[in-house]
Amino acid sequence: MVFLDIDGVLNCEGFLHDAHALRKRLRDAGRDDEVDGFHGVHQIDPARVELLNTIYRATQCEFVLSSSWRILHETSEVEEMLRFH
């Protein structure tokens, strides 16, 4: 069993900085419709999700969401964000 945090585990400061910069460029270009949804799914680094998938494939472990994200999002929302990647 793996107790999973999101912030600092499935993202990092550099990744979040880049995501914020992309969001700003899209807004500046008038592409606000593409900015919708950035709050959750685009705060998770796909490379980190792949590492999580590697752990799962090797161990078939269960994951327990121990992140503050469990307060902000339904479990099904977080699962969907992880599937997106």
C-alpha positions as a Markdown table, in Angstrom:
| # | Residue | x | y | z |
|---|---|---|---|---|
| 1 | Met | 0.0 | 0.0 | 0.0 |
| 2 | Val | 1.3 | 3.4 | -1.0 |
| 3 | Phe | 0.1 | 6.6 | 0.7 |
| 4 | Leu | 0.1 | 9.2 | -2.0 |
| 5 | Asp | 0.5 | 12.9 | -1.7 |
| 6 | Ile | 0.2 | 15.1 | -4.8 |
| 7 | Asp | 2.0 | 18.3 | -4.2 |
| 8 | Gly | 5.8 | 17.8 | -4.3 |
| 9 | Val | 5.3 | 14.1 | -5.4 |
| 10 | Leu | 3.3 | 14.3 | -8.6 |
| 11 | Asn | 4.4 | 17.8 | -9.3 |
| 12 | Cys | 7.3 | 20.1 | -8.4 |
| 13 | Glu | 8.1 | 23.8 | -8.3 |
| 14 | Gly | 9.7 | 23.8 | -11.8 |
| 15 | Phe | 6.8 | 21.9 | -13.3 |
| 16 | Leu | 4.2 | 24.2 | -11.7 |
| 17 | His | 6.2 | 27.3 | -12.8 |
| 18 | Asp | 6.1 | 26.0 | -16.5 |
| 19 | Ala | 2.4 | 25.2 | -16.3 |
| 20 | His | 1.7 | 28.7 | -14.9 |
| 21 | Ala | 3.7 | 30.3 | -17.7 |
| 22 | Leu | 1.8 | 28.3 | -20.3 |
| 23 | Arg | -1.5 | 29.3 | -18.8 |
| 24 | Lys | -0.4 | 33.0 | -18.9 |
| 25 | Arg | 0.6 | 32.7 | -22.6 |
| 26 | Leu | -2.7 | 31.1 | -23.5 |
| 27 | Arg | -4.6 | 33.9 | -21.7 |
| 28 | Asp | -2.5 | 36.6 | -23.3 |
| 29 | Ala | -3.3 | 35.1 | -26.7 |
| 30 | Gly | -7.0 | 35.2 | -25.9 |
| 31 | Arg | -7.3 | 31.4 | -25.7 |
| 32 | Asp | -9.2 | 31.4 | -22.3 |
| 33 | Asp | -11.2 | 28.4 | -23.3 |
| 34 | Glu | -7.9 | 26.3 | -23.3 |
| 35 | Val | -7.1 | 27.6 | -19.8 |
| 36 | Asp | -10.2 | 26.0 | -18.3 |
| 37 | Gly | -9.3 | 22.9 | -16.3 |
| 38 | Phe | -5.8 | 24.0 | -15.6 |
| 39 | His | -6.5 | 24.0 | -11.9 |
| 40 | Gly | -6.3 | 20.3 | -11.5 |
| 41 | Val | -5.1 | 18.2 | -14.4 |
| 42 | His | -2.4 | 20.5 | -15.5 |
| 43 | Gln | -0.9 | 20.6 | -12.0 |
| 44 | Ile | 0.1 | 16.9 | -12.3 |
| 45 | Asp | 3.4 | 16.1 | -14.1 |
| 46 | Pro | 2.8 | 13.3 | -16.7 |
| 47 | Ala | 6.4 | 12.1 | -16.1 |
| 48 | Arg | 5.7 | 11.6 | -12.4 |
| 49 | Val | 2.5 | 9.8 | -13.2 |
| 50 | Glu | 4.5 | 7.4 | -15.4 |
| 51 | Leu | 6.8 | 6.7 | -12.5 |
| 52 | Leu | 3.7 | 6.0 | -10.4 |
| 53 | Asn | 2.4 | 3.6 | -13.1 |
| 54 | Thr | 5.8 | 1.8 | -13.1 |
| 55 | Ile | 5.5 | 1.3 | -9.4 |
| 56 | Tyr | 2.0 | -0.1 | -9.8 |
| 57 | Arg | 2.9 | -2.4 | -12.7 |
| 58 | Ala | 5.8 | -3.8 | -10.6 |
| 59 | Thr | 3.9 | -4.3 | -7.4 |
| 60 | Gln | 0.2 | -4.2 | -8.1 |
| 61 | Cys | -0.1 | -2.1 | -4.9 |
| 62 | Glu | -3.0 | -0.1 | -3.7 |
| 63 | Phe | -2.8 | 3.7 | -3.5 |
| 64 | Val | -4.4 | 5.7 | -0.7 |
| 65 | Leu | -4.8 | 9.4 | -1.4 |
| 66 | Ser | -3.3 | 11.1 | 1.7 |
| 67 | Ser | -3.0 | 14.5 | 0.0 |
| 68 | Ser | -4.9 | 17.7 | 0.8 |
| 69 | Trp | -6.3 | 17.2 | -2.7 |
| 70 | Arg | -8.8 | 14.7 | -1.1 |
| 71 | Ile | -10.4 | 17.7 | 0.5 |
| 72 | Leu | -10.5 | 19.9 | -2.6 |
| 73 | His | -11.5 | 17.2 | -5.1 |
| 74 | Glu | -13.6 | 14.0 | -5.1 |
| 75 | Thr | -11.6 | 10.8 | -5.4 |
| 76 | Ser | -13.1 | 10.2 | -8.8 |
| 77 | Glu | -11.8 | 13.6 | -10.0 |
| 78 | Val | -8.3 | 12.8 | -8.9 |
| 79 | Glu | -8.5 | 9.4 | -10.5 |
| 80 | Glu | -9.7 | 11.1 | -13.8 |
| 81 | Met | -6.8 | 13.6 | -13.6 |
| 82 | Leu | -4.3 | 10.7 | -13.2 |
| 83 | Arg | -5.9 | 8.8 | -16.1 |
| 84 | Phe | -5.6 | 11.9 | -18.3 |
| 85 | His | -1.9 | 11.4 | -18.2 |
